[in-house]
Amino acid sequence: KLQFLYFIGVTMGSGSPTFKVLVSTWVRENVAAASAVVIWFILAVMYMQYCYADPDTEIMKWMRRQTVNEMSGSNSTTVRLPSKYRMLNPWLLMVDYPFCRWITFTLKLKDVPMITANFISLVHPVMALFAAYLMVKSAKPPVQSSTPDIEADFDDDTTPTKETVVGAQQVLMMKIAAIIFQIRNTLDTLDGVMARAQTDKKLATGVGLNGHLLDVVTDMAGVTTFMAAVWYHYYILKARVSKHGVPGVREVVAKLTSVGLSPVAISRVMCFFGVAMICLTGLSWETTMLRMQAYFDDTTNPGVLALERTPPVQICYFLWSLTCSDTLFTYLIIALLTGVSHDFLLVLSVYGWGWLVFLTLYSTYVTKWIVNHPAMMPM
């Protein structure tokens, strides 16, 4: 992957600096962001080691318990986590699920009358709508500041006297929107925990929908609305590409500008493709997850379960866990809270689509060839 990104950086545009130089420059100018990337990489390596390469039995048992997936074989030496959870956002497994289990069982939320999984499924899209409203509300025409070099056009080498900046009130609303959207994500996790905990409670909605269908419909409605609001926010603000942007993004913008597009128009288009990449990632993840579930979750065949433990399948699980739509939502929330959401969407528009195509093709290879090919079955 790193070699692929380096190749893109080197070959992007005639006369442009090498990707290595761009990265070193970006690191020097963005020490905090570079440190966060290094920490993320270290945590990702640890997560891969203890949950995929050499799964720790106690960690697997703990995850099964937190996700309310305990089964009769949970005390055996080999504990399997369902396919969906192997491909899930690590934040959900390590933070959201333990919290949801705590309020469901310890605080006995599952015993509260009228509070059902379907009720929660009807509440979390309301939170998404409120977060979307705040994103739209914060998209007011920007104010002018005399602070130099805040958000200059990438091709302007002079120090401007006035720059387009977002007001403090708008920034606050964006951060509140991010927090509310995270609450929505937690509620989306809670409805699943409640559904498994309330097996003895009737979960009728009164609208003719079963629990799973209701959750899918409300989830898609809430997420789509919020992501549309995020793009609308930057469309109205007329955000421009930062003068010291992420390596590779600046070069893409330079190429697009050379054909006559304005920085504002480029920003709007790239933000749209960044948002679209997040949404399409969710569809691709869902397709792969359903295939994995159909093959591995409903079998006790030792050969099939042994196949699941092979490196190609585990790598597929791991890569999706780090880049599924829920994980991208977590990245977006962090970006909104730290004020770099615009740069985040630009990065997705430049690098995200290539990564999504690669991961989708690799997942298709795993599910169509590795999993379904008889010759690959362990003896």
Secondary structure per residue as TSV (DSSP state, phi and psi in degrees):
chain	resnum	aa	ss	phi	psi
A	1	K	-	360.0	-43.6
A	2	L	H	-65.6	-38.9
A	3	Q	H	-65.1	-36.9
A	4	F	H	-63.9	-45.3
A	5	L	H	-65.0	-38.2
A	6	Y	H	-63.4	-41.8
A	7	F	H	-61.2	-42.4
A	8	I	H	-60.9	-44.6
A	9	G	H	-64.1	-39.9
A	10	V	H	-70.0	-38.7
A	11	T	H	-92.3	1.7
A	12	M	S	-84.3	96.5
A	13	G	S	86.9	139.3
A	14	S	T	-74.9	136.4
A	15	G	T	79.4	1.1
A	16	S	-	-79.7	152.4
A	17	P	-	-63.7	159.1
A	18	T	-	-67.8	156.8
A	19	F	H	-62.5	-33.5
A	20	K	H	-61.8	-43.0
A	21	V	H	-66.3	-41.0
A	22	L	H	-62.2	-41.7
A	23	V	H	-65.0	-46.2
A	24	S	H	-62.4	-37.7
A	25	T	H	-66.1	-44.1
A	26	W	H	-63.2	-39.1
A	27	V	H	-63.7	-43.1
A	28	R	H	-64.2	-34.8
A	29	E	H	-89.4	-13.4
A	30	N	-	-135.8	66.1
A	31	V	H	-62.1	-43.2
A	32	A	H	-63.3	-45.6
A	33	A	H	-65.2	-41.0
A	34	A	H	-63.8	-38.9
A	35	S	H	-64.0	-40.1
A	36	A	H	-62.9	-38.8
A	37	V	H	-64.7	-42.1
A	38	V	H	-63.7	-44.0
A	39	I	H	-62.5	-43.1
A	40	W	H	-58.5	-42.6
A	41	F	H	-64.5	-42.3
A	42	I	H	-63.2	-45.2
A	43	L	H	-63.5	-38.5
A	44	A	H	-64.0	-40.1
A	45	V	H	-64.4	-43.2
A	46	M	H	-63.7	-41.5
A	47	Y	H	-63.5	-41.4
A	48	M	H	-63.9	-41.0
A	49	Q	I	-65.8	-49.0
A	50	Y	I	-89.0	-12.0
A	51	C	I	-119.1	-12.4
A	52	Y	I	-132.1	-58.6
A	53	A	I	-63.7	-48.9
A	54	D	S	-138.0	77.6
A	55	P	-	-57.2	130.6
A	56	D	-	-82.1	124.3
A	57	T	H	-59.5	-41.4
A	58	E	H	-67.0	-37.0
A	59	I	H	-65.7	-41.8
A	60	M	H	-63.1	-41.8
A	61	K	H	-62.4	-42.2
A	62	W	H	-63.3	-42.9
A	63	M	H	-65.0	-40.1
A	64	R	H	-61.8	-39.6
A	65	R	H	-68.7	-43.8
A	66	Q	H	-66.9	-33.3
A	67	T	T	-89.5	6.1
A	68	V	T	57.7	48.9
A	69	N	-	-119.3	28.9
A	70	E	-	-64.3	139.2
A	71	M	-	-136.2	174.8
A	72	S	G	-60.9	-26.5
A	73	G	G	-91.4	13.7
A	74	S	G	-70.8	-15.1
A	75	N	G	-99.3	5.2
A	76	S	S	-75.8	171.5
A	77	T	S	-70.5	-25.2
A	78	T	-	-114.4	119.1
A	79	V	-	-117.7	122.5
A	80	R	-	-102.5	132.7
A	81	L	-	-93.7	133.9
A	82	P	-	-53.4	152.8
A	83	S	H	-55.4	-41.6
A	84	K	H	-56.1	-41.2
A	85	Y	H	-78.7	-20.5
A	86	R	H	-71.9	-22.8
A	87	M	T	-103.2	9.6
A	88	L	S	-91.5	158.4
A	89	N	-	-54.3	122.6
A	90	P	H	-56.4	-32.1
A	91	W	H	-60.8	-40.1
A	92	L	I	-63.9	-43.3
A	93	L	I	-69.1	-38.1
A	94	M	I	-90.5	-23.1
A	95	V	I	-123.3	-58.7
A	96	D	I	-63.7	-48.7
A	97	Y	H	-64.2	-45.5
A	98	P	H	-58.2	-41.3
A	99	F	H	-63.9	-44.0
A	100	C	H	-66.8	-38.3
A	101	R	H	-64.4	-38.4
A	102	W	I	-62.5	-48.1
A	103	I	I	-74.9	-23.6
A	104	T	I	-76.6	-44.4
A	105	F	I	-101.1	-49.6
A	106	T	I	-68.0	-46.7
A	107	L	S	-86.9	-0.6
A	108	K	-	58.8	40.0
A	109	L	G	-63.4	-29.5
A	110	K	G	-65.2	-18.4
A	111	D	G	-96.5	-2.1
A	112	V	S	-75.2	127.0
A	113	P	T	-59.6	143.6
A	114	M	T	74.6	-11.0
A	115	I	-	-94.0	102.7
A	116	T	-	-121.4	171.2
A	117	A	H	-59.8	-40.9
A	118	N	H	-68.9	-32.4
A	119	F	H	-62.8	-43.6
A	120	I	H	-65.8	-36.1
A	121	S	H	-63.4	-26.8
A	122	L	H	-83.8	-18.0
A	123	V	H	-86.5	-41.8
A	124	H	H	-65.6	-28.6
A	125	P	H	-67.6	-26.0
A	126	V	H	-64.4	-40.4
A	127	M	H	-63.4	-39.9
A	128	A	H	-64.3	-39.0
A	129	L	H	-64.9	-39.1
A	130	F	H	-66.1	-42.7
A	131	A	H	-62.6	-40.0
A	132	A	H	-63.9	-39.9
A	133	Y	H	-60.3	-42.2
A	134	L	H	-66.4	-37.5
A	135	M	H	-64.6	-41.3
A	136	V	H	-67.8	-42.3
A	137	K	H	-62.4	-34.8
A	138	S	T	-78.4	-8.1
A	139	A	-	-87.6	60.0
A	140	K	-	-93.6	160.1
A	141	P	-	-53.7	132.5
A	142	P	-	-68.3	158.8
A	143	V	E	-93.3	168.3
A	144	Q	E	-104.9	140.8
A	145	S	E	-128.7	148.7
A	146	S	-	-89.6	-1.0
A	147	T	-	-68.4	123.3
A	148	P	S	-76.0	155.2
A	149	D	S	56.6	46.0
A	150	I	S	-93.6	-52.6
A	151	E	S	-145.9	73.0
A	152	A	-	-83.5	157.6
A	153	D	-	-60.5	144.3
A	154	F	T	-62.4	-27.7
A	155	D	T	-98.4	13.6
A	156	D	-	-106.1	105.6
A	157	D	-	-86.3	-4.2
A	158	T	S	-87.2	155.5
A	159	T	-	-83.9	114.2
A	160	P	-	-74.7	156.8
A	161	T	S	-93.6	-23.2
A	162	K	-	-133.8	134.9
A	163	E	E	-129.3	151.5
A	164	T	E	-80.5	119.8
A	165	V	E	-132.3	159.5
A	166	V	-	-92.5	133.7
A	167	G	-	-66.4	160.3
A	168	A	H	-61.2	-37.5
A	169	Q	H	-66.6	-37.9
A	170	Q	H	-65.5	-41.6
A	171	V	H	-61.7	-42.4
A	172	L	H	-61.8	-43.5
A	173	M	H	-64.1	-36.6
A	174	M	H	-64.0	-41.1
A	175	K	H	-68.1	-39.3
A	176	I	H	-64.4	-40.4
A	177	A	H	-59.9	-41.1
A	178	A	H	-63.4	-42.5
A	179	I	H	-65.3	-42.8
A	180	I	H	-65.4	-38.2
A	181	F	H	-66.9	-34.1
A	182	Q	H	-66.2	-37.8
A	183	I	H	-61.6	-40.7
A	184	R	H	-58.8	-43.3
A	185	N	H	-62.2	-40.6
A	186	T	H	-64.8	-40.9
A	187	L	H	-64.6	-34.6
A	188	D	H	-64.3	-34.7
A	189	T	H	-72.3	-39.4
A	190	L	H	-62.4	-37.5
A	191	D	H	-64.7	-32.7
A	192	G	H	-69.0	-42.1
A	193	V	H	-63.4	-43.0
A	194	M	H	-64.4	-38.2
A	195	A	H	-62.6	-39.8
A	196	R	H	-76.6	-26.4
A	197	A	H	-82.0	-26.0
A	198	Q	-	-104.6	48.8
A	199	T	T	-66.5	-18.5
A	200	D	T	-99.4	3.8
A	201	K	S	-110.6	134.6
A	202	K	-	-67.3	129.7
A	203	L	-	-110.2	36.2
A	204	A	-	-67.1	141.8
A	205	T	-	-101.2	-19.2
A	206	G	S	82.6	1.7
A	207	V	S	-121.8	11.7
A	208	G	S	78.5	18.5
A	209	L	-	-113.3	137.9
A	210	N	-	-79.2	170.1
A	211	G	H	-61.2	-44.6
A	212	H	H	-65.7	-45.4
A	213	L	H	-63.5	-41.4
A	214	L	H	-61.1	-42.8
A	215	D	H	-63.4	-41.9
A	216	V	H	-63.8	-45.6
A	217	V	H	-64.5	-48.6
A	218	T	H	-67.9	-35.0
A	219	D	H	-64.8	-47.7
A	220	M	H	-64.9	-39.2
A	221	A	H	-64.8	-46.6
A	222	G	H	-66.3	-47.0
A	223	V	H	-65.4	-44.4
A	224	T	H	-61.1	-42.0
A	225	T	H	-63.4	-44.4
A	226	F	H	-66.2	-43.3
A	227	M	H	-65.9	-35.9
A	228	A	H	-64.1	-37.8
A	229	A	H	-67.3	-35.9
A	230	V	H	-62.6	-44.9
A	231	W	H	-66.5	-41.8
A	232	Y	H	-60.4	-36.6
A	233	H	H	-56.8	-48.9
A	234	Y	H	-78.8	-20.8
A	235	Y	H	-67.7	-44.5
A	236	I	H	-71.5	-38.0
A	237	L	H	-71.0	-15.2
A	238	K	T	55.3	46.7
A	239	A	-	-62.4	144.7
A	240	R	-	-114.0	162.1
A	241	V	-	-74.1	130.1
A	242	S	-	-63.2	149.1
A	243	K	T	-67.4	-27.4
A	244	H	T	-118.3	57.7
A	245	G	-	-77.0	-178.6
A	246	V	-	-66.8	139.9
A	247	P	T	-54.0	134.2
A	248	G	T	98.8	-40.2
A	249	V	H	-65.9	-45.3
A	250	R	H	-59.9	-38.8
A	251	E	H	-69.3	-38.2
A	252	V	H	-62.8	-43.7
A	253	V	H	-64.1	-38.2
A	254	A	H	-61.1	-41.2
A	255	K	H	-64.6	-44.4
A	256	L	H	-66.8	-35.4
A	257	T	H	-68.0	-31.9
A	258	S	H	-66.3	-17.6
A	259	V	T	-97.9	8.3
A	260	G	T	105.1	3.1
A	261	L	-	-82.9	144.3
A	262	S	-	-81.8	153.7
A	263	P	H	-56.6	-36.4
A	264	V	H	-65.9	-45.8
A	265	A	H	-63.5	-40.2
A	266	I	H	-62.3	-43.5
A	267	S	H	-60.5	-43.6
A	268	R	H	-62.2	-45.1
A	269	V	H	-66.1	-43.6
A	270	M	H	-67.8	-37.3
A	271	C	H	-63.8	-38.9
A	272	F	H	-61.1	-46.2
A	273	F	H	-68.8	-30.0
A	274	G	H	-65.0	-44.8
A	275	V	H	-65.1	-42.9
A	276	A	H	-63.1	-35.4
A	277	M	H	-62.7	-41.3
A	278	I	H	-61.6	-45.3
A	279	C	H	-65.8	-44.4
A	280	L	H	-70.0	-27.4
A	281	T	H	-61.2	-38.6
A	282	G	H	-62.0	-40.1
A	283	L	H	-67.4	-41.8
A	284	S	H	-66.6	-40.7
A	285	W	H	-60.9	-44.6
A	286	E	H	-60.9	-42.2
A	287	T	H	-62.4	-47.2
A	288	T	H	-65.2	-41.9
A	289	M	H	-61.6	-42.8
A	290	L	H	-64.9	-36.9
A	291	R	H	-65.7	-43.7
A	292	M	H	-64.1	-42.0
A	293	Q	I	-60.3	-45.7
A	294	A	I	-62.3	-31.9
A	295	Y	I	-89.8	-40.4
A	296	F	I	-103.8	-28.8
A	297	D	I	-81.0	-22.1
A	298	D	T	-110.9	36.4
A	299	T	-	-141.0	151.9
A	300	T	-	-118.4	10.7
A	301	N	-	-65.0	117.8
A	302	P	H	-59.3	-34.1
A	303	G	H	-66.3	-40.0
A	304	V	H	-67.0	-43.6
A	305	L	H	-67.2	-33.1
A	306	A	H	-67.0	-36.7
A	307	L	H	-61.9	-36.4
A	308	E	H	-62.9	-28.7
A	309	R	T	-84.8	2.0
A	310	T	S	-74.3	152.6
A	311	P	H	-53.8	-43.8
A	312	P	H	-58.4	-41.3
A	313	V	H	-70.6	-42.4
A	314	Q	H	-65.1	-37.8
A	315	I	H	-64.3	-40.2
A	316	C	H	-60.9	-46.1
A	317	Y	H	-57.3	-49.4
A	318	F	H	-63.9	-46.2
A	319	L	H	-63.7	-39.2
A	320	W	H	-67.7	-34.9
A	321	S	H	-63.5	-30.6
A	322	L	H	-87.5	-16.0
A	323	T	H	-136.1	17.7
A	324	C	S	-69.6	169.4
A	325	S	H	-62.3	-37.1
A	326	D	H	-62.3	-38.7
A	327	T	H	-67.2	-40.5
A	328	L	H	-64.6	-33.6
A	329	F	H	-62.3	-41.5
A	330	T	H	-62.8	-44.1
A	331	Y	H	-60.2	-41.5
A	332	L	H	-65.3	-40.9
A	333	I	H	-61.6	-45.2
A	334	I	H	-61.9	-40.6
A	335	A	H	-64.4	-39.4
A	336	L	H	-65.4	-39.5
A	337	L	H	-70.7	-29.1
A	338	T	H	-101.0	1.1
A	339	G	T	79.1	22.0
A	340	V	-	-122.3	25.1
A	341	S	H	-64.7	-33.9
A	342	H	H	-63.5	-47.8
A	343	D	H	-61.8	-36.9
A	344	F	H	-62.1	-44.8
A	345	L	H	-66.0	-36.9
A	346	L	H	-64.7	-39.6
A	347	V	H	-63.3	-42.5
A	348	L	I	-62.8	-37.7
A	349	S	I	-68.4	-29.1
A	350	V	I	-89.4	-49.1
A	351	Y	I	-102.1	-26.0
A	352	G	I	-64.6	-39.5
A	353	W	H	-67.4	-40.8
A	354	G	H	-62.3	-41.7
A	355	W	H	-65.6	-40.6
A	356	L	H	-63.8	-42.2
A	357	V	H	-63.3	-45.9
A	358	F	H	-59.7	-47.7
A	359	L	H	-66.9	-37.2
A	360	T	H	-66.0	-43.4
A	361	L	H	-65.6	-40.3
A	362	Y	H	-65.6	-40.8
A	363	S	H	-63.7	-39.5
A	364	T	H	-64.1	-40.0
A	365	Y	H	-60.8	-44.0
A	366	V	I	-66.6	-47.0
A	367	T	I	-76.2	-31.2
A	368	K	I	-92.9	-29.7
A	369	W	I	-110.0	-56.0
A	370	I	I	-64.9	-48.9
A	371	V	T	-75.8	-43.8
A	372	N	T	-93.7	-6.4
A	373	H	-	-85.0	119.9
A	374	P	G	-57.1	-33.4
A	375	A	G	-66.9	-18.9
A	376	M	G	-86.1	-7.6
A	377	M	S	-68.0	123.5
A	378	P	-	-61.2	142.2
A	379	M	-	-83.2	360.0
